[in-house]
Amino acid sequence: MDSFPFWLPVVFFLIATVYSTVGFGGGSSYLAVLALVGITYTVIPQTALVCNLVVAGVGVWYFVRNGQIDFPRVLPFLVLSIPMAYLGGRLPVARNLFMVLLGVSLFVAGLRTLLPPPRAGVFSGLSIRRGWIVGLPVGAALGFLSGLVGIGGGIFLAPVLILTGWGDARRTAAASALFILVNSAAGLTGQWVKGFHLDVMVLPLLFAVFLGGQIGARLASYRLPVSGVQRLLSVLILFVSVRVLWGVF
């Protein structure tokens, strides 16, 4: 396995702290930083997924304790996402194809973070029936992407929930954290079956994101202004996405 730079745990700690304040795991930024330092492509998604798992797990624990996860309403987004995340993690991918998918995913994620958030409830609120109609295909697509490249999917799921009037900001963050948790676990399982490339070198990163997730989950209740930091991270993500795609083509 590749050795990580000594400063990487500090960067991962900061990423986890910022993203966990809004229910995200930070997968897009982990991927961007790992790609930037030249980590082997087979290690990149596994590292991002296991970090997502830790941060989202911390967030879900706090959201469940506060009664903010609406399990019946988030279920349509989970039903197909879990097996598709496993399939994405299990699927062997050539390096060039992986880097293209990674670059495109990072570019979209960067734009998503950089642009203003969508207005809540642009469409009518989701009924139970519409929730299943929207949730099954959206969950399947994001789950597959999660397992394949290591991005949690919450950064894409949240705007869908906001646009459809699914719930308020706190419940949307809670749903995103749960989505990231289950799909990171499923994707990591698929990656494990395909061939695991992580060892004890990843432990400092896990400790760093665990601390960041704890702090971010607590800060979330105070609604601290972290949008500026998120926009700086989005610029990094966009830069790395262009660099990754430029290297492929």
N, C-alpha and C positions, 0 to 999 in steps of 0.2 A: 504494500500500500504506500501511497505518497506520504511524505512527512508534511505536516501543516506548518506554515510560518508561525513564529512565536507570538506574533501580535494578533493572530486570527481569533482567539477566544475573546479578546476585548471587543473586536468588531462585531462578533456574533452576539455578545452580551448587549451591545447597544441596539442592534437590530431587533433582538427579541424584546427588549424593553419597549421600544417604540411601537412595534407592530401588535404586541399583546394588549396594548391599551384600546385597540379597536377590534379585538377578537381574532386577529390574524396570527399565523405562525411565523411569518417572515420568510417563507420559502423562496419567494422571488429574489429577495436580496441575498439570501444564502447562496443561491445558484449563481447570481451575478458575481459575487465575491470569489467563489470557488473557480468559476470560469476565468476570472481576471488573473488569478494567481497560477493558472495553468495546471490545476489538478486533473488527473486522468479522468476521462469522460465516464467511465464505469463507476467511479467513486462519487461523482458529483450528485446524482439523484439519490443515492443511498444516504449520503451525509445530510442532504437537505431534508429528506423524509424523516430520518430519525430525530433531527432537531425540531422539525414541525411537530412530531409526536410528543416531544417533551413539553414544548411551549403550549400547544393546544390542549394537552392534558391538564396543565396547570389552570388554563383559562376555563376549561369545562368544569373543573372541580369548583371554582369560585361561582360560575354561573349556576350550576346545579344547587349549590348551597344557598344561593339567593333566590332560587325558584324562577330563573329567567329563561330556561330552555323549554320551549313548547314542543315536546317530543312528537305528538300526533301530527302537527302541522309541518314539521321538518322531515318527517318520515318519507314523503314522496321523493325528496331529493337524495335520500340515502339508499333506497331499495336497489337501484341499479348501479349507483356510484361505487358501492363496495366491491361487487364482483368485477366491474370494469377497471377499478383501480388495481385489483389483483392481476387482471389480464395485462394491463399496461406495464406493471412491474415485471411480469413474467416474460413478456415478449422480448426476444433478442433484437437489438437495434444496432445497425452499423454506425460507426462513429460519425460519418458525414451527415447521415439522416438525423441522428440524435442532435448534432450541433445545430442543424437547421431548425428542428423543432424547438430546441432550447432558445435559439436566437429569436424566433418569431414569438414564442411564449413570453420571453422577457420584454420584448418590444411592446406587446399588447399590455402586459402588466405595468410597465413603466408609464405608458400613456394613461392607463386607468387611474394610476395614483396621482399623476401630474394634473389631469383635468379636474375641474370642479365636480363634486359629487352630484349625482342625479337628484332631481327634485322628488321627494317622497310622494308615492301614490299617483304618478303620472297616469297609470292605468288603474282601473278599478281594482279594489282589493280582491285577493284570490279566494274564491270559494273552495270548498273541499274538493269538488270535482275538477275545477280548473287547476288547483294545486297539484293534482296527480298528472294532469295533461302537461303542465309546464315542468314539473319536478322530475319526471322520469327521464325525458331526453336531456335536460340540462344536467342532471346529476350524472347520467351515464357518460356524457361528453367530458365533463370536468373530472370525473373519477378516472377515466382512462388517461387523461392528460397528467393527472396527479401521479399515477403510478409510473408513467412512462418517463417523465422528465424530472419529477420530484417537486413540483410546485403544488402547494396544498389545495388550491382551488377556491379558497375562501375569498381571495381578492377579486375573483370573477363572479362568485355566487352573490356576494353582498349587493352589488348594484342591481342584479336581477330581482332580489328580494325587495329592495327599496323602490324600484320602478313599479313593481306590481302591487305596492301597498301591502306587502306581506306582514309587516310589523314595524314597531318603532326601532330606533337606532340600537337600543340596548338588546332587544330580542334578536335583531339582525346580527349583531356581533356575537351573541350566544350561539345562534344557529351556524354561523360561519366557523366558529371554533369547534363545534361538534363535527361539522362536515370535514374540516381539516383533520381532526383526530382520527375518525374512522377510516378515511381514505388514505391517510399516511400509514396507518397500521396495515391496511389491505395492500397498498402498494409496496410497502417494505416486505411483506410476506412474499409477494411475487418476486421481488428482487432477491430475497433469500433463496428461493427455489432456483432461480436462474444462476445464482452464484454470488455469495456475499464477499465484499472486498474491504470491510471495515475491521479494525482491530482496536487495541487500547489507545491508539493515537487520537481517536475521536472523543475520548472521555473528557478532556479539558473543554471541548466545544459543548458537550452535553451539560457539563456543570455550569458553563457560562450562560447558556440559553435558559437553563432552569432558574438561575438567579434573575436573569432579565425578565423571564415570564412571571415570576413572583412579584417583582417590582411593578411591571406593567399592569398586571391584573389589579393590583391595589390602586395604582394611579388612575385607572379607568374610572373608578367611582368618583374621582374629583374632577373629571372632564378637563384635564390639563391640555393646553394648546400644543399639540404635537404635529399639526399639519405642516408646519414649516420644515421640520426634520423629515417628514415623509416625502415632501417634494424634493428635498436634496437627495434622498435615497432613490427617488424615481429617476432623477437625472443620471445617477450612477447606473441604474438598471438599463436605461435607454442607451447610454454609452457602451456598456458591455454587450448589449444585444447587437448593436451595429458592428462592434468589433468581432463578435462571434460569427455573424453572417458574412462579414468581409473576409474573414479567414477561410471560410468554406468555399466562397465563390472566387 
